[in-house]
């Protein structure tokens, strides 16, 4: 039996899907439901369902980033989105990231059953081929997550930012984000983070009134000695020597 999780902040939707669909006839069972995006992510990570029905624009979590995270970290999971928003561009992007169906509320039972048929057929086909290699949506989803992570790092580099902070922002585990960054960027999270900070430090060194210690703090380093070591490693010279070349 394929495991199904239903996530919707409208209880009538989750309850209706659970009770009105003849899940057994599709070889499925509802393993869990959630009333919020945060709770849904927790249940998904615990149960690792084969199929997900979810509203993607709930109060606590929303957006394409959540879809990308789900498809990247649970690459074999089939997803159908239920939404009250008529947004063609959003739907197209969601499908690009790996969503199988995008249904508008209120959805007809025929549409829901057709979505289940398509998703279970895809799961059966995958079971036959036993192909666990990375597909092209999962690749797109991974790139989407890394891009979102890099944007967040760029905006918050001056803070005491850790891998776990960025991972939480893009809805994936720290381990998974670390793997994605290494795969896409070819370097580790800390190397990317240091690169962003040193790039901004080089700009700040153009200001003669700023001390090296002040610059170190402004770009997110905890102490100037560490900043100087990283700066020299990445540029081949100390901050003071670099400033003399400007």
Backbone bond lengths (Angstrom), bond angles and torsions (degrees), N, CA, C in turn:
res aa  C-N    CA-C-N  psi(-1)  N-CA   C-N-CA  omega(-1)  CA-C   N-CA-C  phi
1 X - - - 1.471 - - 1.525 109.73 -
2 X 1.320 115.59 134.38 1.456 119.93 176.29 1.530 109.66 -80.84
3 X 1.322 116.30 135.61 1.457 121.81 -179.51 1.531 110.42 -84.70
4 X 1.332 114.64 134.70 1.462 121.29 -178.48 1.527 109.59 -119.36
5 X 1.328 116.11 137.97 1.463 121.83 171.60 1.526 107.99 -121.76
6 X 1.328 116.34 136.70 1.465 122.47 179.50 1.526 108.24 -118.34
7 X 1.345 116.01 125.73 1.465 121.10 -179.01 1.523 108.94 -124.78
8 X 1.338 115.70 118.59 1.462 120.33 178.26 1.515 108.89 -160.87
9 X 1.333 116.77 137.13 1.461 119.11 -179.25 1.526 112.50 -84.55
10 X 1.330 116.49 3.95 1.466 121.30 170.75 1.526 107.49 -103.59
11 X 1.341 118.47 105.66 1.468 121.15 -175.83 1.525 113.84 -54.35
12 X 1.329 116.48 -33.79 1.464 119.37 -178.15 1.526 111.56 -64.72
13 X 1.348 116.81 -31.17 1.461 120.71 179.38 1.522 110.15 -71.43
14 X 1.327 116.63 -49.91 1.469 120.60 -179.16 1.524 111.10 -62.12
15 X 1.346 116.15 -43.14 1.464 119.93 -179.43 1.520 111.05 -67.87
16 X 1.337 115.70 -39.70 1.457 119.41 179.85 1.513 112.25 -63.70
17 X 1.324 117.27 -45.28 1.463 120.89 178.41 1.518 111.23 -62.68
18 X 1.319 116.47 -39.63 1.465 120.57 -178.58 1.513 111.63 -64.38
19 X 1.339 116.31 -42.55 1.467 120.42 -172.14 1.521 114.21 -92.76
20 X 1.333 118.06 -31.56 1.464 120.41 -171.73 1.524 113.75 -86.71
21 X 1.321 117.16 -24.55 1.462 120.15 -179.86 1.524 109.41 -84.91
22 X 1.319 116.38 136.42 1.469 121.51 175.49 1.533 107.95 -84.65
23 X 1.331 115.22 77.28 1.459 120.67 -172.57 1.524 112.99 -60.19
24 X 1.329 116.13 -37.93 1.467 119.96 -176.63 1.527 111.69 -61.16
25 X 1.343 116.52 -33.07 1.466 119.37 -178.96 1.529 111.38 -67.18
26 X 1.326 116.62 -19.57 1.463 120.99 176.99 1.531 112.09 -97.69
27 X 1.333 115.31 1.77 1.460 118.77 -176.91 1.516 112.04 75.38
28 X 1.348 116.11 32.08 1.466 121.30 -176.03 1.523 110.61 -127.39
29 X 1.323 115.74 161.87 1.450 122.60 171.40 1.524 108.91 -144.64
30 X 1.327 116.56 142.80 1.453 120.83 178.04 1.523 107.79 -79.00
31 X 1.326 115.60 113.64 1.465 120.81 -176.82 1.516 111.92 -89.07
32 X 1.341 117.47 -23.17 1.455 119.86 -179.11 1.507 111.90 -174.03
33 X 1.328 115.67 157.22 1.458 121.86 175.52 1.523 108.54 -131.97
34 X 1.327 116.22 158.33 1.462 121.57 179.09 1.519 109.26 -144.82
35 X 1.334 115.59 148.82 1.446 120.83 -177.52 1.513 114.46 -103.61
36 X 1.342 117.00 6.12 1.458 120.18 178.06 1.520 108.95 -151.70
37 X 1.331 115.73 161.88 1.454 120.02 179.58 1.513 112.46 -64.46
38 X 1.340 116.54 -41.37 1.461 120.64 -179.64 1.522 110.87 -62.56
39 X 1.334 116.30 -46.84 1.463 120.89 178.12 1.519 110.30 -64.46
40 X 1.337 115.92 -37.87 1.456 120.25 179.27 1.508 112.61 -61.99
41 X 1.341 117.34 -44.94 1.464 120.58 178.18 1.516 111.30 -59.58
42 X 1.331 116.25 -39.92 1.466 120.73 179.69 1.523 110.98 -63.75
43 X 1.334 116.12 -46.14 1.469 120.42 -179.34 1.531 110.98 -65.89
44 X 1.337 116.14 -40.90 1.468 120.21 179.45 1.526 110.85 -61.04
45 X 1.318 116.76 -44.05 1.467 120.60 179.91 1.521 111.78 -67.82
46 X 1.333 116.94 -29.19 1.465 120.71 178.47 1.523 112.03 -78.85
47 X 1.325 116.19 -47.46 1.473 121.20 -172.59 1.522 113.65 -89.63
48 X 1.345 116.97 -23.53 1.468 121.76 -177.04 1.532 111.02 48.18
49 X 1.338 116.67 64.57 1.468 120.18 -176.47 1.525 112.46 -70.12
50 X 1.324 113.94 160.65 1.460 120.11 174.75 1.520 110.79 -84.41
51 X 1.343 115.47 -30.47 1.469 121.54 -175.50 1.521 109.52 -131.71
52 X 1.321 115.75 138.52 1.461 121.40 176.20 1.518 110.13 -128.38
53 X 1.343 115.61 127.91 1.460 122.61 166.30 1.517 106.24 -107.47
54 X 1.325 117.40 125.08 1.464 118.52 -176.28 1.521 112.20 -151.69
55 X 1.336 114.00 141.71 1.459 119.82 163.91 1.517 105.49 -78.36
56 X 1.313 117.90 133.34 1.462 120.26 -175.05 1.517 112.23 -100.19
57 X 1.324 118.30 -2.53 1.469 120.51 179.22 1.515 109.65 -124.63
58 X 1.332 114.44 76.19 1.453 121.25 177.36 1.519 108.95 -103.19
59 X 1.322 115.70 170.73 1.455 119.19 -173.37 1.517 114.75 -61.59
60 X 1.363 116.98 -40.16 1.460 118.54 -172.76 1.519 113.46 -89.73
61 X 1.304 117.55 -31.53 1.458 121.08 178.40 1.516 109.28 -137.16
62 X 1.316 116.67 145.31 1.452 119.09 178.87 1.504 109.66 -159.67
63 X 1.331 115.21 165.11 1.442 119.30 167.47 1.507 117.16 104.68
64 X 1.334 112.48 171.15 1.456 121.48 -177.95 1.519 111.96 -67.83
65 X 1.321 116.76 -26.30 1.465 119.68 179.09 1.506 112.15 -60.42
66 X 1.309 117.09 -38.29 1.465 120.92 178.52 1.524 110.57 -66.00
67 X 1.340 116.75 -41.13 1.461 120.42 177.45 1.525 110.20 -61.28
68 X 1.331 115.80 -47.28 1.461 120.29 -179.58 1.515 111.02 -59.42
69 X 1.330 116.19 -42.03 1.458 120.42 -179.80 1.518 111.30 -62.39
70 X 1.325 116.21 -44.42 1.461 120.28 -179.17 1.528 111.67 -63.44
71 X 1.333 116.54 -45.20 1.465 119.51 -178.01 1.519 112.13 -72.31
72 X 1.311 117.22 -29.35 1.456 119.90 179.92 1.526 111.89 -75.07
73 X 1.333 115.77 -42.26 1.463 119.15 -175.83 1.522 112.33 -89.34
74 X 1.332 117.50 -19.68 1.469 122.05 177.98 1.521 106.92 -129.45
75 X 1.316 116.52 70.13 1.463 121.62 -166.37 1.521 113.82 -64.39
76 X 1.333 118.75 -25.37 1.463 120.57 -178.70 1.525 113.12 -92.58
77 X 1.311 117.85 -0.81 1.456 120.97 -178.86 1.528 110.68 -75.98
78 X 1.312 116.10 133.05 1.454 122.92 176.78 1.530 108.96 -91.25
79 X 1.332 116.14 133.25 1.463 120.52 -174.64 1.522 111.67 -125.29
80 X 1.331 115.18 132.29 1.463 121.78 168.50 1.520 107.60 -120.65
81 X 1.331 115.62 129.61 1.454 121.66 -179.93 1.527 109.93 -97.17
82 X 1.326 115.68 132.86 1.460 122.69 172.61 1.524 107.19 -110.59
83 X 1.307 117.20 125.70 1.463 118.71 -177.09 1.515 111.59 -149.69
84 X 1.313 114.68 154.74 1.456 120.12 176.25 1.514 112.26 -95.74
85 X 1.336 116.99 1.94 1.464 121.49 -176.01 1.523 111.59 -98.58
86 X 1.306 116.57 126.68 1.467 121.82 176.83 1.527 108.12 -93.40
87 X 1.293 115.77 93.55 1.459 121.26 -176.40 1.524 108.35 -137.50
88 X 1.330 116.31 99.55 1.465 120.48 -173.75 1.523 111.79 -63.62
89 X 1.333 116.34 -43.61 1.463 119.12 -178.79 1.531 111.37 -62.84
90 X 1.323 115.35 -40.32 1.461 120.68 178.26 1.528 110.24 -63.05
91 X 1.329 115.88 -44.81 1.467 120.43 179.82 1.520 111.08 -62.96
92 X 1.319 116.66 -42.48 1.468 120.72 -179.84 1.530 111.07 -62.48
93 X 1.334 115.75 -42.60 1.471 119.71 178.83 1.526 110.81 -65.53
94 X 1.343 116.19 -38.89 1.462 120.61 178.70 1.527 111.20 -62.06
95 X 1.321 116.19 -42.23 1.469 120.25 178.32 1.522 110.49 -65.67
96 X 1.329 117.27 -39.25 1.457 121.47 177.08 1.525 111.16 -59.36
97 X 1.331 116.24 -36.36 1.460 121.11 -178.75 1.522 113.09 -79.13
98 X 1.348 117.50 -9.80 1.455 118.62 174.31 1.512 116.05 124.87
99 X 1.340 118.27 3.53 1.465 120.11 176.68 1.519 109.33 -72.31
100 X 1.337 116.09 133.48 1.469 120.52 -176.62 1.530 112.41 -80.42
101 X 1.325 116.93 -40.35 1.464 121.21 179.72 1.521 109.84 -140.39
102 X 1.327 116.06 149.37 1.467 123.66 -178.88 1.517 105.90 -129.54
103 X 1.343 117.01 101.50 1.459 121.68 -173.21 1.524 111.31 -108.46
104 X 1.320 116.08 136.80 1.456 121.64 177.25 1.526 110.86 -86.34
105 X 1.331 116.43 138.49 1.465 120.89 174.68 1.529 109.28 -81.46
106 X 1.319 118.58 144.39 1.460 126.52 -7.40 1.529 110.07 -78.23
107 X 1.306 117.17 133.90 1.465 121.62 -177.69 1.523 110.51 -90.78
108 X 1.303 115.67 145.14 1.459 121.20 176.76 1.529 108.87 -78.93
109 X 1.328 116.12 150.65 1.464 120.12 179.55 1.525 110.94 -59.54
110 X 1.334 116.85 -34.26 1.457 120.21 178.69 1.533 110.61 -60.33
111 X 1.349 116.63 -41.29 1.464 121.08 179.60 1.531 111.10 -66.81
112 X 1.323 115.94 -40.84 1.466 120.36 -179.49 1.520 110.30 -66.55
113 X 1.338 116.20 -45.81 1.464 119.86 179.40 1.525 111.35 -62.53
114 X 1.340 115.64 -38.94 1.470 119.12 178.93 1.527 110.57 -64.98
115 X 1.326 116.75 -38.59 1.459 120.60 178.14 1.526 110.69 -63.85
116 X 1.339 116.30 -41.31 1.473 120.24 178.93 1.516 110.25 -64.69
117 X 1.331 117.02 -41.63 1.466 120.92 179.01 1.522 111.11 -60.26
118 X 1.322 116.27 -44.32 1.465 120.99 -179.51 1.528 110.59 -64.65
119 X 1.331 116.36 -43.66 1.466 119.88 -178.04 1.521 112.47 -68.17
120 X 1.327 117.26 -42.55 1.467 119.25 179.42 1.530 110.87 -68.79
121 X 1.341 116.72 -34.25 1.471 119.25 176.53 1.524 110.30 -63.12
122 X 1.328 116.37 -41.24 1.466 120.66 178.68 1.524 110.81 -64.91
123 X 1.324 116.70 -39.02 1.465 120.48 178.54 1.523 111.36 -65.86
124 X 1.346 116.00 -41.81 1.477 119.36 179.00 1.522 110.88 -64.07
125 X 1.331 115.92 -41.31 1.459 120.34 179.21 1.525 110.43 -63.23
126 X 1.315 116.24 -39.73 1.463 120.61 179.41 1.530 110.07 -67.58
127 X 1.345 115.61 -38.72 1.472 119.20 178.56 1.519 111.24 -62.59
128 X 1.336 116.20 -37.64 1.473 120.56 -180.00 1.522 111.30 -66.06
129 X 1.316 115.13 -45.66 1.463 119.21 -174.99 1.519 112.38 -77.33
130 X 1.355 115.35 -21.88 1.468 121.15 -178.01 1.525 111.00 51.26
131 X 1.322 114.87 35.85 1.462 120.55 -178.56 1.524 109.20 -91.00
132 X 1.326 116.36 109.30 1.462 120.76 -178.75 1.528 112.07 -102.80
133 X 1.354 116.38 8.34 1.460 119.17 -179.03 1.520 109.92 -71.54
134 X 1.309 116.54 161.44 1.457 121.45 -177.82 1.522 110.16 -70.60
135 X 1.357 115.74 127.19 1.450 120.19 177.55 1.520 108.79 -82.33
136 X 1.385 113.93 171.99 1.477 119.42 177.79 1.523 109.91 -64.02
137 X 1.831 138.18 -34.07 1.440 135.52 -176.94 1.472 109.18 -72.23
138 X 1.511 104.77 -39.73 1.497 106.88 176.45 1.514 111.38 -61.01
139 X 1.380 118.97 -39.06 1.470 121.18 177.66 1.525 110.45 -63.43
140 X 1.338 115.98 -43.50 1.468 120.05 178.52 1.525 110.16 -62.70
141 X 1.332 115.49 -42.07 1.467 119.97 179.81 1.523 110.82 -63.14
142 X 1.330 116.25 -42.10 1.456 120.01 178.99 1.513 112.20 -62.03
143 X 1.330 116.14 -42.87 1.465 120.12 177.91 1.528 111.37 -63.94
144 X 1.323 115.75 -38.18 1.468 121.10 178.68 1.525 110.00 -61.91
145 X 1.334 116.38 -43.94 1.467 121.14 -179.36 1.520 110.94 -64.37
146 X 1.331 117.01 -45.19 1.466 120.22 -179.52 1.526 110.25 -63.09
147 X 1.325 117.04 -42.28 1.464 120.33 178.14 1.528 110.71 -60.29
148 X 1.333 116.55 -43.18 1.460 120.58 178.88 1.522 110.88 -64.89
149 X 1.345 115.73 -40.24 1.468 120.50 179.06 1.525 110.84 -63.86
150 X 1.328 117.13 -44.05 1.461 121.08 -179.66 1.527 111.36 -64.25
151 X 1.326 116.37 -39.10 1.463 119.94 177.52 1.524 110.82 -62.81
152 X 1.325 115.65 -41.65 1.460 120.22 179.84 1.527 110.60 -66.46
153 X 1.327 116.92 -42.03 1.462 121.30 178.08 1.529 111.12 -62.72
154 X 1.322 115.76 -38.95 1.463 121.05 179.47 1.534 111.20 -64.15
155 X 1.311 115.90 -35.01 1.464 120.57 -177.91 1.532 112.89 -81.62
156 X 1.348 116.73 -23.65 1.460 120.31 -172.66 1.528 113.10 -123.16
157 X 1.328 117.66 21.37 1.465 120.97 -176.17 1.525 112.93 -61.07
158 X 1.331 117.91 -26.33 1.464 120.94 -177.63 1.525 112.31 -76.04
159 X 1.337 116.48 -11.21 1.459 120.55 -179.32 1.529 110.77 -90.23
160 X 1.313 115.58 168.61 1.463 120.71 176.15 1.529 107.64 -78.60
161 X 1.307 115.14 76.11 1.462 121.82 -170.47 1.525 110.65 -92.29
162 X 1.328 115.79 128.52 1.463 121.86 178.13 1.524 110.23 -115.91
163 X 1.314 114.84 164.67 1.467 120.64 179.49 1.527 111.14 -54.27
164 X 1.325 116.76 -41.78 1.465 120.59 -178.17 1.528 112.24 -63.40
165 X 1.332 116.70 -34.20 1.468 120.55 178.49 1.528 111.20 -64.91
166 X 1.322 115.61 -44.76 1.470 120.38 -179.12 1.520 110.04 -69.29
167 X 1.330 117.15 -41.32 1.466 121.51 179.66 1.525 111.16 -59.99
168 X 1.321 116.33 -41.51 1.466 120.22 178.42 1.523 110.78 -62.71
169 X 1.324 116.58 -37.30 1.464 120.56 -179.42 1.525 112.00 -66.27
170 X 1.344 117.54 -33.84 1.473 120.48 -177.82 1.529 112.25 -102.31
171 X 1.341 117.06 11.52 1.473 124.03 169.98 1.529 115.15 70.37
172 X 1.323 119.06 22.75 1.463 120.24 177.73 1.519 109.24 -123.88
173 X 1.336 115.73 169.89 1.456 119.93 178.26 1.527 110.10 -74.68
174 X 1.330 118.06 153.76 1.465 120.10 177.18 1.525 112.27 -57.17
175 X 1.320 116.49 -40.05 1.466 120.01 179.54 1.527 110.98 -60.79
176 X 1.325 116.40 -43.44 1.461 119.81 -177.90 1.518 111.27 -68.77
177 X 1.324 116.97 -40.94 1.467 119.72 178.43 1.523 110.61 -63.98
178 X 1.318 116.98 -41.21 1.465 120.78 178.11 1.523 110.62 -58.65
179 X 1.326 115.87 -43.46 1.472 121.04 179.51 1.523 111.01 -64.42
180 X 1.332 117.21 -42.52 1.460 121.19 -179.57 1.519 111.53 -64.73
181 X 1.333 117.02 -44.42 1.464 120.35 -179.75 1.522 110.72 -62.64
182 X 1.322 116.54 -42.86 1.469 119.88 177.61 1.522 111.23 -61.26
183 X 1.345 115.93 -40.47 1.455 120.45 -177.61 1.526 112.06 -69.66
184 X 1.335 116.92 -44.81 1.462 121.59 -175.34 1.525 112.04 -80.67
185 X 1.327 116.78 -43.30 1.468 121.21 -173.99 1.528 113.26 -94.82
186 X 1.321 117.00 -20.09 1.463 119.89 -179.85 1.511 114.07 79.69
187 X 1.326 117.23 4.53 1.466 121.92 177.64 1.527 108.58 -139.37
188 X 1.336 116.29 170.83 1.455 120.94 -176.89 1.522 111.99 -80.05
189 X 1.326 115.54 167.85 1.462 121.46 176.79 1.522 110.64 -56.64
190 X 1.328 117.48 -46.77 1.469 120.33 -176.85 1.525 111.53 -64.20
191 X 1.341 117.06 -34.98 1.466 119.90 177.95 1.523 111.06 -68.17
192 X 1.326 116.47 -39.86 1.470 119.74 176.74 1.526 109.92 -64.63
193 X 1.333 115.84 -44.68 1.461 120.60 -179.23 1.527 110.90 -61.75
194 X 1.329 116.12 -45.27 1.471 119.89 178.50 1.523 111.61 -63.46
195 X 1.326 116.42 -38.07 1.461 120.20 179.04 1.512 112.18 -61.07
196 X 1.347 116.24 -42.76 1.463 120.76 178.30 1.521 110.05 -63.54
197 X 1.321 116.13 -45.16 1.471 120.40 -177.59 1.527 111.93 -65.65
198 X 1.329 116.66 -42.68 1.464 119.63 -179.09 1.526 110.88 -68.16
199 X 1.338 117.15 -35.46 1.466 120.01 177.34 1.527 110.52 -60.74
200 X 1.318 116.44 -42.91 1.465 119.62 177.86 1.521 110.94 -70.62
201 X 1.322 117.38 -34.77 1.466 120.39 178.04 1.521 111.05 -62.88
202 X 1.317 117.01 -38.88 1.467 120.37 179.55 1.528 110.93 -62.25
203 X 1.309 116.46 -35.76 1.462 119.94 177.08 1.525 110.90 -68.47
204 X 1.338 115.53 -41.75 1.462 119.60 -178.62 1.520 112.48 -68.48
205 X 1.329 116.27 -28.03 1.472 119.57 178.85 1.533 112.24 -66.50
206 X 1.308 116.42 -13.14 1.463 119.78 176.30 1.534 111.31 -73.39
207 X 1.333 115.55 -14.69 1.461 120.18 179.92 1.525 108.94 -91.13
208 X 1.321 119.96 106.62 1.471 122.12 -174.82 1.521 113.79 -64.26
209 X 1.307 117.63 -22.03 1.456 119.95 -178.13 1.515 114.19 -80.12
210 X 1.334 117.52 -9.61 1.466 121.07 -178.37 1.521 110.57 -93.25
211 X 1.332 116.46 129.10 1.454 120.42 175.84 1.523 109.67 -77.42
212 X 1.330 116.02 155.33 1.469 120.95 179.12 1.522 110.44 -59.05
213 X 1.325 116.55 -38.99 1.460 120.17 178.55 1.520 112.57 -62.31
214 X 1.327 115.80 -38.86 1.468 120.22 178.23 1.525 110.74 -66.21
215 X 1.314 115.20 -42.41 1.479 120.28 179.86 1.516 110.24 -63.87
216 X 1.322 116.07 -43.10 1.462 121.04 178.15 1.524 110.81 -53.78
217 X 1.318 115.74 -46.39 1.469 120.80 -178.87 1.515 111.09 -68.69
218 X 1.314 117.60 -39.76 1.462 121.50 -176.75 1.524 113.09 -66.13
219 X 1.324 117.34 -27.73 1.469 119.59 -179.17 1.523 112.42 -98.95
220 X 1.324 117.85 8.87 1.457 120.00 169.34 1.506 117.64 100.38
221 X 1.340 118.48 7.53 1.468 119.92 177.10 1.528 109.43 -86.47
222 X 1.320 115.76 144.86 1.456 120.82 -176.05 1.525 112.81 -81.73
223 X 1.333 117.10 -27.21 1.467 118.97 176.67 1.525 109.60 -146.51
224 X 1.310 115.80 151.25 1.454 121.80 -172.89 1.531 112.18 -68.43
225 X 1.336 117.22 -30.52 1.464 119.91 179.82 1.529 110.72 -64.42
226 X 1.315 115.73 -43.63 1.468 119.94 178.12 1.519 110.43 -64.97
227 X 1.325 116.03 -43.87 1.461 121.10 176.98 1.527 110.87 -55.66
228 X 1.335 116.99 -46.12 1.470 120.87 -177.91 1.520 111.44 -64.28
229 X 1.339 116.78 -39.19 1.475 120.06 179.07 1.522 110.66 -64.27
230 X 1.333 115.98 -46.08 1.470 120.04 -179.26 1.524 110.25 -65.86
231 X 1.319 116.88 -42.21 1.463 121.03 -179.81 1.530 110.73 -59.88
232 X 1.331 116.56 -45.81 1.473 119.98 -179.35 1.519 111.26 -66.64
233 X 1.328 116.26 -36.70 1.461 119.78 179.11 1.522 111.06 -64.06
234 X 1.324 116.53 -36.74 1.460 120.44 -174.69 1.528 113.38 -89.24
235 X 1.326 117.80 -24.58 1.473 119.90 -176.90 1.523 113.66 -115.62
236 X 1.328 116.01 -14.99 1.463 119.24 -179.43 1.513 114.19 87.06
237 X 1.328 117.27 3.09 1.466 120.21 178.45 1.526 109.92 -151.11
238 X 1.314 115.81 162.28 1.460 120.39 179.59 1.530 109.65 -73.29
239 X 1.334 117.67 162.49 1.467 119.98 177.18 1.528 112.40 -56.46
240 X 1.328 117.77 -41.96 1.466 120.55 -179.44 1.526 111.59 -65.87
241 X 1.348 116.01 -41.56 1.471 119.03 178.61 1.528 110.82 -66.76
242 X 1.344 115.71 -37.68 1.475 119.80 178.07 1.534 109.74 -62.50
243 X 1.331 115.31 -42.43 1.479 120.01 -179.43 1.533 111.17 -60.22
244 X 1.314 117.18 -34.46 1.474 120.95 -179.77 1.520 112.21 -67.33
245 X 1.341 117.21 -21.03 1.469 120.11 -179.35 1.518 111.98 -85.00
246 X 1.323 116.99 -9.74 1.474 120.02 -175.10 1.523 111.48 -81.38
